[in-house]
Amino acid sequence: MIVALENKNKVSLLTGNIPNFTDIKQKVKSSIDLSEDVQKSGTNLKCKMTDWKLHETQECFKKIAEVVKDHVTFHQRKHHKSAHPITVTDCWGAFYQGEDKAKEHCHYPALWSGVAYIDCPTDAKPTVFPSCGYSHPAEEGTYIIFPGWLKHYVESGSQSRYIVAFNMRALNIV
C-alpha cells in the first residue's frame, strides 16, 4: 500500500504486513532481549538498541530485510521506472519501555528507511512525521518504509515496544 502525504512535494510511505510473522516474532524479540545495549542511548533512539547489522547474522532479521527490499524494488520499478538494485545497509532491533523514546531525526543519506513493528501494545506510541502532519500507528506485524530524509520521532511512554529498523540504498550509485 502507498500512503501519499502532503509536504512541499508528495511523500510516498510504503506499508505492508510481515509475511510469516508468527514464525519470526519470538525469534526477533529473543534476539533483541539477548543482545547487549550496543548503542547505550548514544543515537537518536533513547532505548535499548542492538548492533546495526543483524540482517547479516540473524535469519529472522534477514527475512524482514528481504521483504522490505523487495517492496521498495517493486515500488521503484512501477512508480519511478527505476531499475537500480536496492540493498539493505543497516538493520537493527530496539526495545522501548517506560520513558524511552526516539528523538526527531532522519536517516539521510539512506535512500529509504523504515520500521517493522514486532511486539507493540495497543497503546504504543506511533511513529510521527511532523513535516507531514502524519502519525503512523505501531501495529504489530506491519512495517512502514519512508524516504531516508524524512524526519520522524516516537514520544516516550510505550510499554514493551519491540521494533526492527532498517536503512536502504541503491547500488551502483556513488
DRENKE-964503 format. One record per residue: x, y, z of N, C-alpha, C, O, CB in turn; residue in three letters. Coordinates in steps of 0.02 Angstrom, whole numbers, plus 50000, padded with zeros to 5 digits. Glycine has a CB too. Example, Ala and Ser with C-alpha at 12.3 -4.5 7.8 and 13.67 -1.06 7.14 Angstrom:
# residues 2
506604971650390506154977550390506604983550390507124983450423505654977650452ALA/506424988850354506844994750357506455000250394506705005750402507044997050286SER/
# end
This chain:
# residues 174
500424994150000500005000050000500445006250000500995006050028499525000050060MET/500215011549969500565017949969500135023050003499535023549989500745020249896ILE/500425026850049500085032450081500415038750054501005039850068500115032050160VAL/500055042950017500335049149990500185054750039499605056050055500045050649919ALA/500705058050062500635063450110500835070050079501285070250037501045062050173LEU/500515075350101500715081950077501305084450119501295084150180500115086850081GLU/501795086850086502375090150114502465095950065501965098350038503035085450122ASN/503055098050053503155102849998503015099349932502775102349884503885105849999LYS/503175092949930503005088549874502645082649904502625081849965503645086349833ASN/502375078449862502055072349888502595067649914503125066949883501625068849834LYS/502465064549970502925059850001502595053050000502025052250023503125062050073VAL/502945048049975502675041349975502925037450035503525037150049502865037549910SER/502455034550072502615029950126502345023150104501765022650083502305032350195LEU/502755018150109502545011450090502395007450152502775007650201503095007850047LEU/501835003850152501654999950210501484992850189501304991650131501065003050249THR/501554988250235501374981350220501384977050283501504979450338501854978450170GLY/501234970750272501244965850326501854961450320502084959950265500594961550325ASN/502134959450376502714955050377502464947950365502084945250405503104955550445ILE/502674944750309502454937850295502714933050349503254933950376502694935650225PRO/502324927950362502504922750412502714925950478503174923550511503084918450385ASN/502354931250497502534935050556502554930750620503014931450660502054940750566PHE/502064926450628502044922450690502654917850696502854916050751501404918250693THR/502954916050639503554911750640504174915450663504634912350689503664908850572ASP/504204921950653504824925550669504764930250729505274932550755505044929450610ILE/504154931750750504054936650805504474934950866504854939250890503314936950824LYS/504404928950893504764927250954505524927050943505904928850988504524920350980GLN/505734925050884506454924850869506754931950869507294933050895506584921550801LYS/506384936750841506614943650840506644946350911507144949350931506164948050797VAL/506114945250950506094947551019506674944551060507004948051097505424945951052LYS/506774938051053507314934651090507994937451070508424938451113507294927151078SER/508094938651006508724941450983508854948351014509414949751035508724941950906SER/508334952451016508414959151047508534958351121508964961751149507784963451034ILE/508144953951155508234952951227508934950551244509224952651294507714947951253ASP/509204946051203509864943251217510444947851197511014946751218509934936651181LEU/510294952851157510814957451134511004962251190510594964051233510564961351072SER/511624964351188511824969851232511514976251206511304976651148512614970451235GLU/511474981251249511264987851227511874991151195512224995051227510974992251287ASP/511994989351133512614991251098512694998751094513255001351103512624988251028VAL/512165002351081512215009551070512175013651135512375019451136511675011851024GLN/511935010651189511885013951254511575020951251511825025751281512575014351286LYS/511035021451213510655027751203511095033251173510945039151183510375030151270SER/511615031351137512055036251105511815038451037512155042551004512735033351099GLY/511255036051014510965038150950510325041950964510185043851021510835031850903THR/509935043150913509285046550922508775042150956508275044550982509015048850855ASN/508895035550957508465031050994508695030851067509255028751081508465023950963LEU/508285032951111508435032951182508105026951214507665027551257508205039651216LYS/508335021051193508075014751216508605009451202509135011051175507385012951180CYS/508475003251221508944997851206508984996851131508474996451097508724991251241LYS/509594996551105509694995851033510244990851019510764990951052509855002651000MET/510134986450970510614981250953511154983850905511184989850891510254975350921THR/511564979350882512044980750829511664982750765511084980850757512494974550816ASP/511994986450721511684988950659511594983650605511194984650559512114994550632TRP/511944978150608511984973450551511684966650565511944961550541512704972550531LYS/511144966250603510864959750620510594955950560510524949750564510314960650671LEU/510434959250506510204955750445510754951550414510614947450371509944960750394HIS/511374952650435511934948750409512074942550451512424937950428512564953050407GLU/511804942350511511954936750557511344933050583511414927350606512344939350615THR/510754935950579510154932950608509624931850554509424936650520509874937250665GLN/509414925750545508944924050492508284927950498508014930050447508794916650493GLU/508034928950558507394932450566507444939750543506964942450516507164932150639CYS/508014942950555508114949850531508214949850455507984954450421508714953050567PHE/508564944750430508674944250358508004943750320507924946650267509114938150342LYS/507534939950348506884939250316506514945850311506214947450260506454934150353LYS/506534949750364506214956350363506564960750312506234964350274506234959650434ILE/507234960650312507614964750264507444962950192507384967350150508364963850276ALA/507354956650178507184954450109506484956850089506384958950032507214946750104GLU/506014956550135505334958750121505314966150104505014968150054504864957250181VAL/505634970250145505604977450134506004979450071505814984050035505864981350195VAL/506554976050059506954977349999506534975749937506524979649889507604973149999LYS/506194970149937505774968249881505204973249870505024974849813505484961249891ASP/504914975749924504374980549919504624986949886504294989649841504084982149989HIS/505204989449908505484995549879505674994449806505554998749763506104997849918VAL/505974988749790506154987149721505544987249676505554990249623506504980249717THR/505004984049698504384983949659504104991049651503914993049596503854979449693PHE/504094994949705503835001749703504235006049655503945009749615503855004849774HIS/504885005649658505305009949616505225008049542505225012449499506035009349636GLN/505175001649528505074999549458504395001849431504345004349375505134991949451ARG/503875001049472503205002649450503075010149446502785012549397502704999449496LYS/503295013949496503105020949501503645025749478503505031549462502925022549571HIS/504265023549475504805027949456505215025449397505695028549375505275029049515HIS/505015019649370505355016549313506105015849327506515016549282505255020749249LYS/506275014449389506975013749410507165006449415506815002449447507095017349478SER/507715004749384507964997849386508564997149432508894991949433508144995349316ALA/508715002449471509285001949516509164996749570508644996849604509435008849549HIS/509624992049577509544987149631509594990549699509964995349708510084981549626PRO/509214987949746509184990649814509544985749860509504979649850508444991949837ILE/509884988349911510174984149962510004986950031509944993050039510944983549953THR/509924982550079509824984650148510524985450178510914980650180509394979450190VAL/510684991550199511354992950226511384991950302511904990050329511565000050209THR/510834993150335510804992650409510134989650428509624990950396510904999550443ASP/510144985550480509524982650506509644980950579510064976650595509314976250465CYS/509274984150623509394983250695508744982650733508204984250707509804989150722TRP/508794980350794508214979750837508234984850892508764987250911508174972750866GLY/507644986550919507604991150975507024989051020506524986250997507524998550950ALA/507114990551084506604989051133506494995251176506944997651210506814982951178PHE/505874997751173505675003651212505285001351273504894996651269505255008651168TYR/505385004851328504975003751387504945010151427505405014151425505244997851430GLN/504405011051464504335016851507504405023451470504015024951426504845016551562GLY/504915027251489505015033951461505485034051400505675039351377505295038451514GLU/505665028151374506085027851314505735031251256505125031451252506255020551296ASP/506135033951210505855037551153506365037651096506935035351104505655044751172LYS/506165040351040506615041850984506565049250970506025051850956506455037450920ALA/507125052650975507135059850961507015060950886507125056550845507805062950982LYS/506785066950869506665068450798507325067850760507835070650780506365075550790GLU/507295064150705507895062850665507715060450596507125058950582508355057850700HIS/508215059950554508115056850488508685051850478509145051450520508095062150430CYS/508665048150424509175043050410509595044750349509925040450321508845036350401HIS/509565051050328509985053150271510705051350286510935052750342509895060750257TYR/511085048450240510985048250168510625041950143510655040550083511635048850135PRO/510305038250186509925032350162509395034650112509075039850121509595028550221ALA/509295030650060508775032150011508085030750041507625034850036508875027949946LEU/508015024950072507405022950107507585020550176508125017850188507025017350067TRP/507125021450223507195018850291506515016250313506015017150278507465024350341SER/506505013050371505855010750393505875007250460506395006450492505565006250344GLY/505275005150480505175001950544504694996050534504174996650502504885006850597VAL/504884990250562504434984550566504224983950639504644983850684504784977850541ALA/503574983650651503304983450719503224976150739502804972550712502624987250722TYR/503614974050789503654966950807503194965150865502804960450860504364965250826ILE/503224968850919502794967450977502624974151008503054977251040503144962651028ASP/502024976350999501824983051021501144982551055500674979851027501804988050962CYS/501084985251116500434985351148499964989851108500184993951068500484987751222PRO/499324989051119498834992851080498905000451091498695004351048498134990651097THR/499185002451147499275009651159499985012051146500185017351170499085011251231ASP/500375008151107501055010151091501055016751053500605018051013501415004651049ALA/501555020751066501605027251033501735026250958502105021750939502165031551065LYS/501435030450916501535029850844502205032850822502545036150861500965033450807PRO/502385031550761502955034850729502675041250698502225041050656503315030250675THR/502945046950719502675053450699503125056550646503735056750654502605058150760VAL/502815059050592503155062550538502915069850541502415071450508503025059250468PHE/503255074150579502985080850592502895085250530502425089250528503425084350640PRO/503335084750481503275089250423502675087450380502455091450338503915088950381SER/502415081450388501825079250350501185079350391500645078450365501935072250324CYS/501255080450457500665080250499500365073350503499755072550508500155085150475GLY/500795068150501500555061250500500865057250556501465057750569500705057950432TYR/500445053150589500685048450640500495041450617499915040050603500375050050710SER/500995037050613500865030250590500815025650651501265025350692501425027850542HIS/500255021950656500155017650715500665011850717500855009150665499455014950715PRO/500865010150777501325004550788500904998150792500764995650846501755005550853ALA/500724995450734500304989450731500744983350721501094982750671499784990050674GLU/500714979050769501114972850768501034968950703500474967950678500914968450827GLU/501604966850676501594962750615501604966850551501564964050496501004958450615GLY/501644973550557501654977850498502324981550493502734981350539501074982850500THR/502424984850436503014989050428502824995350389502324995550355503574985250392TYR/503245000350396503195006550357503895008050330504395007250364502925012450401ILE/503905010250267504525012250234504435019450212503905021250186504695007550172ILE/504945023550222504895030650206505555033250179506075030050190504675034750269PHE/505555038950144506175041750119506665043050178506455045450231506055048150079PRO/507305041550167507795042250220507865049350247508085050250304508455039950196GLY/507685054250207507745061250229507155063650272507185069050300507815065750168TRP/506635059650276506025061850311506105061350387506215055850413505425057650288LEU/506055066950421506135067050494505535063650527504965064150505506215074350520LYS/505695060250583505185056650620505415055950692505995057150708505055049750589HIS/504945054050736505105052850806504575048450838504055047150808505155059550845TYR/504725046150899504255042350939504265045351009504795045951040504425034650941VAL/503675047251034503625050051101503745044751154503675038751140502935053251112GLU/503925046851213504015042051268503345039451291502815042451279504395045451327SER/503375033651325502765030851353502535024351323501985022051338502225035751348GLY/502945021251280502755014851251503005009251296503605008551306503035014051179SER/502555005251321502744999651364502904993651320502484991551280502184998051415GLN/503494990851326503694984651292503584984951217503234980751188503304978851320SER/503874989951184503804990851112504434988151078504974991051086503694998451093ARG/504374982651040504934979751003504864981650929504324980950900504944972051011TYR/505404984050900505384985750829506034983450796506534982050829505294993350819ILE/506014982950730506604982050689506624988050642506124989650610506594975150648VAL/507184991450639507264997150595507794995550541508204991050550507475003450635ALA/507764999150486508214997550431508335003550386507935008250385507924991750389PHE/508885003450351509065008350300509225004750236509474999150236509665012650323ASN/509065007950180509205005150114509525010450069509425016450078508555002350082MET/509895008050020510165012449969510155008849902510075002749899510875014749987ARG/510225012749849510265009949783510985008049769511445011749785509995014849729ALA/511085002249738511755000149718511955003749653511525006249617511784992449708LEU/512585004049640512855007149579512755014549577512805017649523512545004049519ASN/512605017549633512555024849637513055026949691513015024849748511815027349655ILE/513515031049671514035033249719513895040049744514275042649785514725033049687VAL/
# end
